[in-house]
Amino acid sequence: MTRPAPAPSPTQRIQERHIAQSPERSHPLPRAGRWLLRALLALGAAVSFVPFLWMAIAATHSTPELFRSPPPFLPGGRLLDNLRRLQDTIGFGRVLLNSVGIAVVHTTISSLLSAMCGYGLAKYRFRGRGLLLGAVLATMMIPFQVLLVPLFQMMASLGWIDSYQAVILPFLANSFGILLMRQGFVDFPDELLDSARVDGAGELRTFYQVVLPCVRPQLGALVIFTFMSQWNSFIWPLLMLNTEDKYTVPVALNTLTGLSHVDYSGLMLGSLLATLPLMVIFLLFQRQFVAGLLGGAVKG
């Protein structure tokens, strides 16, 4: 006696629905055109890689060696000396941990808040929903510089100057993330929500166990965008953090640039090391990132 096949999960149902709606792939370009396109893409990738290669080479030389004529094109032997000087000058290990902690906490909370807000705007019917969505869109048109003074005054009144919460909390509500997640939730079938509620699942359980796994591509793309934005943030941490032990990587590297001397080799090494967490995050979420960017291509 054979066992009946298990019922597909909500995630599998969404994937099957998207596959059924996606158009058949075709190759409108001839074979020669495809090879030419690949060659152009490879050339563009090589050109984009040159600055990273120069950064890696410069990190192994001293600053005077970088200004020789001709400049060095091969790695040198000053990597450990530059790393030791970078640690002694700005405490690079400490500021790297600061940046990792701030970026991870901010990304986690901001991504969850954006997903919950996007889910509410996509699946709940309430008076003023369109007005609220328009307000979220309007906030994207406000320049960041306009918010600096009122936010600084707010943080000062709360006594949060020179604290990590002043760097993390003000920008947790991300209008871009809310809209991105809303678009991912719009196509989610309401029948699955009704089925989960009939089975006794609460709203939070339905959201975390039924809905959220089906929008992993959008969530992965949001995690990458949010982490990169927070990791590269410079102006706001510079305004909020006054203690050198609390500096983030961009703020700490800025101290290597003086009026009469610039430690170029230290800057190159610090910048090279600062790109490693971004590469790790991208490698972890690259599938979700690509699928999230191309998610609109499967909508009929």
C-alpha positions as CSV (number, residue, x, y, z in Angstrom):
1,M,0.0,0.0,0.0
2,T,1.6,3.3,-1.1
3,R,1.5,6.4,1.0
4,P,-0.2,9.5,-0.4
5,A,2.2,12.2,-1.5
6,P,2.6,15.0,1.1
7,A,0.9,18.2,0.5
8,P,3.1,21.0,-0.9
9,S,4.2,23.6,1.5
10,P,3.2,27.3,1.1
11,T,6.7,28.1,-0.2
12,Q,6.5,25.4,-2.9
13,R,3.0,26.6,-3.9
14,I,4.3,30.1,-4.5
15,Q,7.3,28.9,-6.4
16,E,5.1,26.6,-8.6
17,R,2.8,29.6,-9.2
18,H,5.7,31.8,-10.3
19,I,7.1,29.1,-12.6
20,A,3.8,28.7,-14.2
21,Q,3.5,32.4,-14.8
22,S,7.0,32.9,-16.1
23,P,7.5,33.2,-19.8
24,E,9.6,30.6,-21.7
25,R,13.2,31.6,-21.9
26,S,14.5,32.3,-25.4
27,H,17.7,33.6,-26.9
28,P,16.8,36.5,-29.3
29,L,20.5,37.2,-30.0
30,P,22.4,35.1,-32.5
31,R,25.3,33.0,-31.2
32,A,27.9,35.6,-32.3
33,G,25.9,38.3,-30.6
34,R,25.8,36.4,-27.3
35,W,29.6,35.8,-27.4
36,L,30.1,39.5,-28.1
37,L,27.9,40.4,-25.1
38,R,29.7,38.0,-22.9
39,A,33.1,39.5,-24.0
40,L,31.8,43.1,-23.2
41,L,30.6,41.9,-19.8
42,A,33.9,40.3,-19.1
43,L,35.8,43.4,-20.1
44,G,33.5,45.5,-17.9
45,A,34.1,43.2,-15.0
46,A,37.9,43.3,-15.5
47,V,37.9,47.1,-15.6
48,S,35.8,47.2,-12.4
49,F,38.2,44.8,-10.7
50,V,41.3,47.1,-11.4
51,P,40.7,49.5,-8.5
52,F,40.4,46.6,-6.0
53,L,43.6,45.1,-7.4
54,W,45.4,48.4,-7.0
55,M,44.1,48.7,-3.5
56,A,45.4,45.2,-2.6
57,I,48.8,46.0,-4.1
58,A,49.0,49.4,-2.4
59,A,48.2,47.8,1.0
60,T,51.5,45.9,0.8
61,H,53.7,49.0,0.2
62,S,54.7,52.0,2.2
63,T,53.3,55.4,1.3
64,P,56.5,56.8,-0.3
65,E,56.8,53.6,-2.5
66,L,53.3,54.4,-3.9
67,F,54.5,57.7,-5.4
68,R,57.6,56.3,-7.2
69,S,57.8,56.5,-11.0
70,P,56.7,54.0,-12.3
71,P,54.3,53.0,-9.5
72,P,54.6,49.4,-8.1
73,F,52.5,46.8,-10.0
74,L,53.4,43.8,-7.8
75,P,52.8,43.2,-4.2
76,G,55.4,44.4,-1.7
77,G,56.6,43.2,1.7
78,R,55.1,45.9,4.0
79,L,51.7,44.2,4.7
80,L,52.5,43.2,8.3
81,D,54.1,46.6,9.0
82,N,51.1,48.4,7.7
83,L,48.7,46.2,9.6
84,R,50.6,46.7,12.8
85,R,50.7,50.5,12.3
86,L,47.0,50.5,11.5
87,Q,46.2,48.7,14.7
88,D,48.5,51.0,16.8
89,T,47.1,54.2,15.1
90,I,43.3,53.7,15.2
91,G,42.8,50.3,16.9
92,F,41.5,48.8,13.7
93,G,40.4,45.5,15.4
94,R,38.2,47.4,17.8
95,V,36.5,49.7,15.2
96,L,35.9,46.7,13.0
97,L,34.0,44.9,15.7
98,N,32.1,48.2,16.3
99,S,31.0,48.3,12.7
100,V,30.1,44.7,12.6
101,G,28.0,44.9,15.7
102,I,26.2,48.1,14.7
103,A,25.6,46.9,11.1
104,V,24.3,43.4,12.2
105,V,21.9,44.8,14.9
106,H,20.6,47.6,12.6
107,T,20.2,45.2,9.6
108,T,18.3,42.6,11.7
109,I,15.9,45.0,13.3
110,S,15.4,47.2,10.3
111,S,14.7,44.2,8.0
112,L,12.1,42.7,10.4
113,L,10.4,46.1,10.8
114,S,10.3,46.7,7.0
115,A,8.9,43.2,6.4
116,M,6.2,43.7,9.0
117,C,5.2,47.1,7.8
118,G,5.2,45.9,4.1
119,Y,3.0,43.0,5.1
120,G,0.6,45.2,6.8
121,L,0.3,47.6,3.9
122,A,-0.1,44.7,1.4
123,K,-2.5,42.4,3.2
124,Y,-4.5,44.4,5.7
125,R,-7.5,46.5,4.7
126,F,-7.9,49.6,6.9
127,R,-9.0,53.2,6.4
128,G,-6.1,55.5,5.3
129,R,-4.0,52.7,3.9
130,G,-3.4,54.5,0.7
131,L,-2.6,57.8,2.5
132,L,-0.1,55.9,4.7
133,L,1.5,54.4,1.6
134,G,1.8,57.8,0.0
135,A,3.4,59.2,3.2
136,V,6.0,56.4,3.1
137,L,6.7,57.3,-0.6
138,A,7.0,61.0,0.3
139,T,9.7,60.3,2.9
140,M,11.9,59.0,0.2
141,M,12.0,62.5,-1.4
142,I,13.3,64.2,1.8
143,P,17.1,64.7,1.6
144,F,19.2,63.2,4.3
145,Q,20.9,66.5,5.0
146,V,17.6,68.1,6.0
147,L,17.2,65.6,8.9
148,L,20.6,66.0,10.4
149,V,19.9,69.1,12.6
150,P,16.5,67.9,14.1
151,L,17.8,64.4,14.6
152,F,21.0,65.7,16.3
153,Q,18.8,67.9,18.6
154,M,16.6,64.9,19.4
155,M,19.6,62.7,20.3
156,A,21.1,65.5,22.4
157,S,17.8,65.9,24.3
158,L,17.7,62.2,25.1
159,G,21.3,62.2,26.2
160,W,22.3,59.7,23.6
161,I,25.3,61.6,22.1
162,D,28.4,59.3,21.9
163,S,26.3,56.1,22.2
164,Y,25.6,53.2,19.8
165,Q,21.8,53.5,20.1
166,A,22.1,57.0,18.6
167,V,23.7,55.5,15.5
168,I,21.3,52.5,15.2
169,L,17.8,53.6,16.1
170,P,17.0,56.8,14.1
171,F,17.1,55.0,10.7
172,L,15.4,51.7,11.5
173,A,12.3,52.7,9.6
174,N,13.4,52.3,6.0
175,S,10.9,53.5,3.4
176,F,12.8,51.7,0.6
177,G,12.7,48.4,2.6
178,I,9.0,48.8,3.4
179,L,8.1,49.3,-0.3
180,L,10.4,46.5,-1.4
181,M,8.8,44.0,1.0
182,R,5.3,45.3,0.2
183,Q,5.8,44.4,-3.4
184,G,6.9,40.9,-2.4
185,F,3.8,40.4,-0.2
186,V,1.2,41.8,-2.8
187,D,1.2,38.5,-4.8
188,F,1.0,36.2,-1.8
189,P,-2.3,34.3,-2.1
190,D,-4.9,35.3,0.5
191,E,-6.2,31.7,0.5
192,L,-3.1,30.5,2.3
193,L,-3.5,33.2,4.9
194,D,-7.1,32.1,5.4
195,S,-6.1,28.5,5.6
196,A,-3.5,29.2,8.3
197,R,-6.0,31.2,10.3
198,V,-8.6,28.4,10.1
199,D,-5.9,26.0,11.3
200,G,-5.5,28.1,14.4
201,A,-2.3,30.0,13.6
202,G,-2.1,33.5,15.1
203,E,-1.1,36.5,13.1
204,L,2.6,36.4,14.2
205,R,2.9,32.7,13.5
206,T,1.2,33.1,10.1
207,F,3.6,35.9,9.3
208,Y,6.9,34.2,10.4
209,Q,6.1,30.6,9.4
210,V,3.9,30.9,6.3
211,V,4.4,34.3,4.7
212,L,8.0,35.3,5.4
213,P,9.7,32.1,4.0
214,C,7.9,32.8,0.7
215,V,9.6,36.3,0.3
216,R,13.2,35.2,1.0
217,P,14.5,36.7,-2.3
218,Q,13.2,40.2,-1.4
219,L,14.3,39.8,2.2
220,G,17.8,38.7,1.1
221,A,18.1,41.7,-1.2
222,L,16.9,44.0,1.6
223,V,19.5,42.6,4.0
224,I,22.3,43.3,1.6
225,F,21.1,46.8,0.8
226,T,20.6,47.6,4.5
227,F,23.9,46.1,5.7
228,M,25.9,48.0,3.0
229,S,24.1,51.3,3.7
230,Q,24.9,51.0,7.5
231,W,28.4,49.7,7.0
232,N,29.3,52.6,4.7
233,S,27.5,55.2,6.8
234,F,29.9,58.1,7.6
235,I,28.2,61.4,8.3
236,W,25.8,60.3,11.0
237,P,28.4,58.2,13.0
238,L,30.8,61.1,12.7
239,L,28.3,63.4,14.3
240,M,27.2,61.0,17.0
241,L,30.4,59.3,18.2
242,N,33.1,61.3,20.0
243,T,35.1,58.5,21.7
244,E,37.7,56.9,19.5
245,D,37.0,53.4,21.0
246,K,33.4,53.7,19.6
247,Y,34.3,54.8,16.1
248,T,33.1,52.8,13.1
249,V,35.5,51.8,10.3
250,P,34.7,54.8,7.9
251,V,35.1,57.3,10.8
252,A,38.3,55.7,12.0
253,L,39.8,55.6,8.5
254,N,39.0,59.3,8.1
255,T,41.4,60.1,11.0
256,L,44.3,58.8,8.8
257,T,43.8,61.9,6.5
258,G,45.5,64.9,8.0
259,L,46.3,68.4,6.8
260,S,49.9,67.8,6.0
261,H,50.1,64.0,5.9
262,V,48.0,61.2,4.5
263,D,48.7,57.6,5.3
264,Y,47.7,56.2,1.9
265,S,49.0,52.7,2.6
266,G,47.1,52.5,5.8
267,L,44.0,53.8,4.0
268,M,44.3,51.2,1.3
269,L,44.8,48.3,3.8
270,G,41.9,49.5,6.0
271,S,39.6,49.9,3.0
272,L,40.6,46.4,1.8
273,L,39.8,44.8,5.1
274,A,36.6,46.8,5.3
275,T,35.3,45.2,2.1
276,L,35.6,41.7,3.5
277,P,32.4,41.7,5.6
278,L,30.5,43.1,2.6
279,M,31.8,40.3,0.4
280,V,30.8,37.7,3.0
281,I,27.2,39.1,3.3
282,F,26.9,39.2,-0.5
283,L,28.1,35.6,-0.9
284,L,25.7,34.4,1.8
285,F,22.7,36.2,0.2
286,Q,23.6,36.3,-3.5
287,R,20.9,34.0,-4.6
288,Q,18.2,35.9,-2.8
289,F,19.7,39.1,-3.9
290,V,19.5,38.2,-7.6
291,A,16.1,36.6,-7.3
292,G,14.8,39.7,-5.4
293,L,16.0,42.1,-8.1
294,L,14.5,39.9,-10.9
295,G,11.3,39.1,-9.0
296,G,9.3,41.4,-11.2
297,A,10.1,39.4,-14.2
298,V,7.9,36.5,-13.2
299,K,4.8,38.5,-12.6
300,G,2.1,38.2,-15.2
